[in-house]
Amino acid sequence: MNLCWFRQDLRLSDNPALRTAMRENSAVAVFILEETENQRQMGSACKAWLHKSLSNLKRDLEALNIPLILKRGDAREVLPQLAKDLKVENIYWNRRYDPKDVEVDRWIMERLNKDAKIADSLKANLLFEPWEIKSAGAGTPYKVFSPFWKAALKENGPAQSLPAPTKAQTMPDLGGVQSDQLSDWQLMPQSPDWSVSFWKDWEPGEAGVRKRLDTFLEMNLQGYGAQRDVPSKSHTSLLSPHLRFGEISPRQVWHGVHAYAGGELTKDAHKFLAELGWREFSHSILFYADDLAQKNWKPNFDAFAWQSDSHAFKAWTKGQTGYPLVDAGMRELWQTGCMHNRVRMVAASFLIKHLRIDWRDGEKWFWDTLVDACPANNPASWQWVAGSGADASPFFRIFNPIMQSQKFDAGGDYIRKWVPEISKLDDKSIHTPWDAPELVLKAADVRLGTTYPKPIVDHKAAREKALAAYKDLPN
């Protein structure tokens, strides 16, 4: 009997660790809710997702006669003890890439080997592992996305996805080893359960993501390149939380797109796979970074003069900045656990550059409220917007929340959905309520400063202050 340690790979199909553990047609699975000081703890929205995903994984595994044991604590203590109690000789897991997690995994592997156990880690959660894609000349990690992805595409394509293992003949004997009860972990929010509205839009688990991918390929891949930036359209894949928890592998997505295309990929397909490439790039940056969520990738940003403004930060988190597109995005986040990617960039840029609040504060808020808060994508994306990250948007590129709104939500459909108190405004005024004539505001039942806030900062003045602060940075 072998042991499979689940982490960021909560699926049966295309799971090398599970397939390897089942070679003898008998395996036990374990998921450890890791609690150590050094490792970053999961945010609240992700915990809620994890609860539902583990519940579905447990059911799916038991259908194959594979019991799932739940434990919490320090994996460096839990896993060796569990291997001893179960009397298993072979332990398998799929690799992860946060340096702090890698350190834990390395320690456990050395400990298990000392205990005369065979421990092995496998590639499962990336198309290309960080050390597989390096510059041809210097042999160093890429710092810019385009050459990284160009080099990756020259590699042999990802191996074919693995099917789920076949059902074991019998459920293995656990020898008295007890599992925690999932409900005892209290991952779901309590009093009140603010996640209730999430599940109207999301179905965590492997079955849910299969339907999500099929829907995207059939209905939304065509037109993806042109429509992906329009937040009122459904042309994004919505696969990100499923990828974050490994309910689907990136190579399943890769081969799904190629199978759907049937031949030469369209421009839309290439564009979508390039977004999968950004995920790969972010994980490469994470692997080689020193605490990506806390430390500026470009050290000159350590000298940036961030502002401390709790009132402005709270207004941003509540979707009460007075800028309709920003507010719509922040409210979508609160009600669904997700936010359209274009609006994420606008909202992040507003916090960093209009309010000059440290990107780390925004990253922490997203970490706690996003169901797809990935250890690589979340901090890498925030650093990209801030200008402090790898292949980052220059700091002086400041998203104009008014122009972004007018360009990508021209008819105001997205704003009207998430900011209903200004929904009666006309298509022009809905982007800039503060410029609307009094009669227009009155007819739409909008009272600035009462039913909807006035802008907390002036766009032009905020932009000038941000550029001035940037000029003070050392080169």
C-alpha positions in Angstrom: 0.0 0.0 0.0 1.3 3.5 -1.0 0.5 7.0 0.3 -0.4 9.9 -2.0 -0.1 13.4 -0.4 -2.6 15.8 -2.0 -1.8 19.6 -1.9 -2.5 21.8 -4.9 -3.8 19.0 -7.1 -7.3 18.1 -5.9 -8.2 15.9 -8.9 -8.1 12.2 -10.0 -7.3 12.6 -13.6 -3.8 13.7 -14.8 -2.5 13.2 -11.3 1.0 11.6 -11.6 1.4 11.1 -7.8 -2.0 9.4 -7.5 -1.4 7.2 -10.6 2.1 6.2 -9.2 0.7 5.4 -5.8 -2.0 3.2 -7.3 0.5 1.0 -9.2 -0.2 -1.8 -6.8 -3.9 -1.2 -7.0 -4.1 0.0 -3.4 -3.4 3.4 -1.9 -4.3 5.9 0.8 -4.6 9.6 0.2 -3.9 12.4 2.7 -4.5 16.1 2.7 -2.7 18.1 5.4 -4.0 21.6 6.3 -0.5 23.0 6.9 0.0 25.3 9.8 3.6 26.6 10.2 4.9 30.1 10.9 6.9 30.3 7.7 4.4 29.1 5.2 1.7 31.5 4.1 -1.8 30.6 5.4 -4.6 30.4 2.9 -7.0 33.4 2.7 -10.7 33.2 3.8 -12.2 32.9 0.3 -9.8 30.1 -0.6 -10.6 28.3 2.6 -14.2 28.2 1.7 -13.4 26.9 -1.8 -11.0 24.3 -0.2 -13.8 23.0 2.0 -16.1 22.3 -0.9 -13.3 20.9 -3.1 -12.1 18.5 -0.4 -15.6 17.3 0.1 -15.9 16.5 -3.6 -12.4 14.9 -3.7 -13.2 12.7 -0.8 -16.3 11.4 -2.5 -14.5 10.8 -5.8 -11.6 9.0 -4.1 -13.9 6.8 -2.1 -15.6 5.8 -5.3 -12.3 4.3 -6.3 -11.8 2.6 -2.9 -9.2 5.2 -1.9 -9.7 6.7 1.6 -8.8 10.3 2.2 -7.3 11.1 5.5 -7.5 14.7 6.7 -4.9 16.0 9.1 -3.8 19.5 10.2 -0.5 20.8 11.6 3.1 20.9 10.5 3.5 18.5 7.5 7.1 17.8 8.7 5.6 16.1 11.7 2.3 14.8 10.4 3.5 13.1 7.2 6.3 11.0 8.6 4.2 9.9 11.6 1.3 9.0 9.3 3.6 7.0 7.1 4.8 5.1 10.2 1.3 4.5 11.5 0.0 3.3 8.2 3.1 1.1 7.6 3.5 2.4 4.1 6.9 2.3 2.4 6.2 4.6 -0.6 5.0 8.2 -0.5 4.3 10.3 -3.5 3.3 13.9 -4.1 3.2 16.5 -6.9 5.6 19.3 -6.8 4.9 22.9 -5.7 7.0 26.0 -6.3 6.9 28.5 -3.5 10.4 28.4 -2.0 9.0 28.0 1.5 7.0 25.0 0.4 9.9 23.6 -1.5 12.0 23.8 1.7 9.3 21.9 3.6 9.1 19.2 0.9 12.9 18.8 0.8 13.0 18.4 4.6 10.3 15.8 4.5 11.9 13.8 1.7 15.2 13.7 3.6 13.4 12.6 6.8 11.4 9.9 5.1 14.5 8.6 3.4 16.2 8.3 6.8 13.2 6.3 7.9 13.8 3.9 5.1 10.8 5.2 3.2 10.8 5.9 -0.5 9.5 9.4 -1.2 9.2 10.8 -4.7 7.8 14.1 -6.1 6.4 14.5 -9.6 5.6 17.1 -12.2 1.9 17.8 -12.4 1.0 21.4 -11.9 2.9 23.3 -14.6 3.4 22.8 -18.3 7.1 23.5 -17.9 8.9 23.5 -14.6 10.9 26.6 -13.7 14.3 25.0 -14.3 13.2 23.7 -17.7 12.9 27.1 -19.4 16.1 29.2 -19.1 17.8 31.6 -21.5 20.0 29.8 -24.0 23.0 32.1 -23.5 23.3 32.7 -19.8 21.3 29.7 -18.6 19.5 32.0 -16.2 15.7 32.3 -15.6 13.9 34.6 -17.9 12.9 38.0 -16.5 10.7 39.0 -19.5 7.6 37.1 -20.5 7.8 37.2 -24.3 11.2 35.4 -24.7 10.2 33.1 -21.8 7.0 32.0 -23.7 8.8 31.9 -27.0 11.4 29.6 -25.5 8.7 27.4 -23.9 6.9 27.0 -27.2 10.0 25.7 -28.8 10.1 22.8 -26.3 8.4 19.6 -27.0 4.7 20.0 -26.2 3.4 18.8 -22.8 2.9 15.1 -22.4 -0.6 13.7 -22.8 -2.8 13.9 -19.8 -3.1 10.8 -17.6 -6.5 9.2 -17.1 -7.8 8.7 -13.5 -6.7 5.4 -11.9 -9.0 2.4 -12.0 -11.0 1.4 -9.0 -9.1 -0.7 -6.4 -10.6 -4.1 -5.5 -11.1 -3.2 -1.9 -10.8 -0.3 0.5 -7.5 -0.6 2.4 -7.3 -1.1 6.1 -6.1 2.0 7.9 -5.1 0.1 11.0 -7.0 2.4 13.4 -5.6 5.7 11.9 -8.3 8.4 12.3 -9.0 11.2 10.0 -10.1 14.7 11.1 -13.6 15.8 10.2 -13.7 18.4 7.5 -16.3 20.4 9.4 -14.0 20.6 12.4 -11.6 22.7 10.4 -14.2 25.5 10.2 -13.0 26.5 6.7 -16.4 27.9 5.8 -17.3 31.4 7.1 -19.4 31.5 10.2 -22.0 34.0 11.4 -22.6 35.2 8.7 -21.6 32.9 5.9 -20.6 35.6 3.4 -19.7 33.0 0.8 -23.3 32.0 0.1 -23.5 34.1 -3.0 -20.3 32.5 -4.4 -21.8 29.2 -5.1 -24.3 30.7 -7.6 -21.4 31.1 -9.9 -18.9 28.4 -8.9 -18.9 24.6 -8.6 -15.6 23.6 -6.9 -14.2 20.2 -7.8 -13.2 18.2 -10.8 -16.7 17.7 -12.2 -17.3 21.4 -12.0 -14.2 22.4 -13.9 -14.9 19.9 -16.7 -18.2 21.6 -17.4 -16.5 25.0 -17.1 -13.8 24.1 -19.7 -16.3 22.6 -22.1 -18.5 25.7 -21.9 -15.6 28.0 -22.5 -14.3 26.0 -25.5 -17.8 25.7 -27.1 -19.1 29.2 -26.4 -16.4 31.6 -25.5 -13.0 30.7 -27.0 -14.1 32.1 -30.4 -13.8 35.9 -29.9 -11.6 35.6 -26.8 -8.9 37.9 -28.1 -11.3 40.8 -28.9 -13.8 40.3 -26.1 -11.7 39.2 -23.1 -11.3 42.8 -21.9 -15.0 43.6 -21.8 -16.2 42.8 -18.3 -19.8 42.5 -19.2 -19.0 39.7 -21.6 -18.5 36.1 -20.7 -15.4 35.5 -22.8 -13.0 34.7 -20.0 -12.5 31.1 -19.1 -13.1 31.3 -15.3 -10.7 28.5 -14.8 -8.4 30.3 -12.5 -9.7 29.0 -9.1 -9.8 25.5 -10.5 -6.2 25.8 -11.6 -5.2 27.3 -8.3 -6.5 24.2 -6.4 -5.4 21.8 -9.1 -8.9 20.5 -9.9 -7.6 20.6 -13.5 -4.0 20.5 -14.7 -2.6 23.1 -17.1 -1.8 20.3 -19.6 -5.5 19.2 -19.5 -6.4 22.8 -20.5 -3.6 22.8 -23.1 -4.7 19.6 -24.8 -8.4 20.5 -24.4 -7.7 23.7 -26.5 -5.7 21.8 -29.1 -8.3 19.0 -29.3 -11.1 21.6 -29.8 -9.1 23.4 -32.5 -8.6 20.1 -34.3 -5.8 21.5 -36.4 -4.0 24.8 -36.6 -4.8 27.0 -33.6 -6.7 30.2 -34.2 -5.5 33.6 -33.0 -8.0 33.3 -30.1 -6.6 30.0 -29.0 -3.0 31.3 -29.2 -4.0 34.3 -27.1 -5.7 32.1 -24.5 -2.7 29.7 -24.3 -0.5 32.8 -23.8 -2.5 33.6 -20.7 -1.8 30.1 -19.5 1.8 31.0 -20.3 1.7 34.0 -17.9 0.7 31.6 -15.2 3.8 29.6 -16.0 5.9 32.7 -16.0 4.6 33.8 -12.6 5.4 30.4 -11.1 8.9 30.7 -12.5 9.3 34.1 -10.9 7.9 32.7 -7.6 10.4 29.8 -7.6 13.4 32.0 -8.0 12.1 35.0 -5.9 12.8 35.6 -2.2 9.3 36.1 -0.8 7.4 37.4 -3.8 4.4 38.5 -1.7 6.5 40.7 0.5 9.7 41.9 -1.2 9.9 44.1 -4.3 11.3 42.1 -7.1 13.1 45.3 -8.2 14.8 46.6 -5.0 14.8 50.2 -6.0 11.1 50.2 -5.2 12.1 49.8 -1.5 12.5 53.5 -1.5 9.1 54.4 -2.8 7.2 56.8 -0.6 3.9 54.9 0.0 1.1 56.7 1.8 -0.8 55.5 4.8 -4.5 56.3 4.5 -6.8 53.9 6.2 -9.9 55.8 5.1 -9.0 55.6 1.4 -8.0 52.0 1.7 -11.4 51.1 3.3 -13.2 53.0 0.6 -11.4 51.0 -2.0 -12.1 47.7 -0.3 -15.8 48.5 0.0 -16.2 49.8 -3.6 -16.9 53.3 -2.4 -14.1 55.3 -4.3 -16.5 57.3 -6.4 -15.0 55.9 -9.6 -17.7 53.5 -10.9 -15.5 50.9 -12.7 -13.2 50.5 -9.7 -16.2 50.3 -7.4 -17.9 47.7 -9.6 -14.9 45.5 -9.6 -14.4 45.6 -5.8 -18.1 44.8 -5.3 -17.9 41.9 -7.8 -15.0 40.6 -5.8 -16.9 40.8 -2.5 -20.0 39.1 -3.9 -18.4 36.4 -6.1 -14.9 35.9 -4.8 -13.6 36.9 -8.3 -13.1 39.9 -10.5 -12.7 40.4 -14.2 -9.1 40.6 -15.2 -9.2 44.0 -16.9 -10.9 45.5 -13.9 -8.4 43.9 -11.6 -5.7 45.8 -13.3 -7.7 49.1 -13.1 -8.6 48.6 -9.4 -5.0 47.6 -8.5 -3.6 50.6 -10.4 -6.0 52.9 -8.6 -4.9 51.7 -5.2 -1.2 51.9 -6.0 -1.0 55.0 -8.2 -4.1 57.2 -7.4 -4.0 56.5 -3.7 -0.2 55.6 -3.5 -1.0 52.8 -1.0 1.6 50.0 -0.8 0.9 47.2 -3.3 1.4 44.7 -0.5 -1.8 46.0 1.2 -3.8 45.4 -2.0 -2.2 42.0 -2.5 -3.2 40.9 1.1 -6.8 42.0 0.4 -7.0 40.0 -2.8 -5.3 37.1 -1.0 -8.1 37.0 1.5 -11.1 37.7 -0.8 -10.2 35.9 -4.1 -11.1 32.3 -4.6 -8.3 32.1 -7.1 -5.6 33.7 -4.9 -2.6 31.8 -6.2 0.7 32.0 -4.4 2.4 32.9 -7.8 -0.2 34.8 -9.8 -1.5 37.1 -7.0 1.8 38.7 -5.9 3.3 38.6 -9.4 0.3 40.5 -10.8 0.4 43.1 -8.1 4.1 43.7 -8.6 3.4 43.9 -12.4 0.9 46.7 -11.9 3.2 48.4 -9.3 6.1 48.4 -11.7 8.2 46.6 -9.1 8.0 43.1 -10.6 9.4 41.1 -13.5 8.5 42.3 -16.9 6.3 44.9 -15.1 4.1 47.6 -16.5 6.2 50.8 -15.9 5.0 52.8 -12.9 4.3 55.8 -15.1 1.7 53.7 -17.0 -1.2 54.8 -14.9 -4.6 53.4 -15.8 -7.1 56.1 -16.3 -10.2 54.7 -14.6 -12.5 57.0 -16.6 -11.1 56.1 -20.0 -10.9 52.4 -19.1 -14.6 52.5 -18.1 -15.6 54.3 -21.3 -13.5 52.0 -23.5 -14.3 48.6 -22.0 -17.8 49.2 -20.5 -19.0 51.7 -23.0 -22.7 50.9 -22.4 -22.2 50.8 -18.6 -23.6 47.2 -18.4 -21.0 46.0 -15.9 -21.2 49.1 -13.8 -25.0 48.9 -13.6 -24.9 45.3 -12.5 -22.5 45.9 -9.5 -23.3 49.6 -8.7 -27.1 49.6 -8.9 -27.4 53.0 -7.1 -26.3 54.7 -10.3 -27.8 52.3 -12.8 -30.4 54.9 -14.0 -27.7 57.2 -15.3 -27.3 57.5 -19.0 -24.4 55.8 -20.9 -22.3 58.9 -20.7 -22.9 60.0 -17.1 -22.5 56.6 -15.6 -18.7 56.8 -16.1 -18.4 60.2 -14.5 -21.4 60.9 -12.2 -19.6 63.9 -10.7 -19.7 65.7 -14.1 -23.4 65.0 -14.7 -25.8 67.9 -14.6 -27.9 68.2 -11.5 -31.1 67.5 -13.4 -29.6 64.3 -14.8 -28.6 63.2 -11.3 -32.0 64.0 -9.9 -33.8 62.1 -12.6 -31.6 59.0 -11.9 -32.2 59.4 -8.1 -28.4 59.9 -7.5 -27.3 62.2 -4.7 -23.6 62.5 -4.8 -22.0 62.2 -1.3 -25.2 60.5 0.0 -26.4 57.6 -2.3 -23.1 57.4 -4.1 -19.7 58.9 -3.0 -17.9 61.7 -4.7 -14.5 60.7 -6.0 -12.1 60.3 -3.1 -9.3 61.8 -5.2 -9.0 63.9 -8.4 -7.6 61.8 -11.2 -5.4 64.4 -12.7 -4.0 65.6 -9.3 -3.4 62.0 -8.1 -1.6 61.1 -11.3 0.7 64.1 -11.0 1.6 63.2 -7.4 2.2 59.6 -8.3 4.6 60.6 -11.1 6.4 62.9 -8.8 6.9 60.2 -6.2 8.2 57.9 -9.0 10.8 60.4 -10.1 12.3 60.3 -6.6 13.1 56.6 -6.9 16.8 55.6 -7.4 17.6 54.0 -10.7 
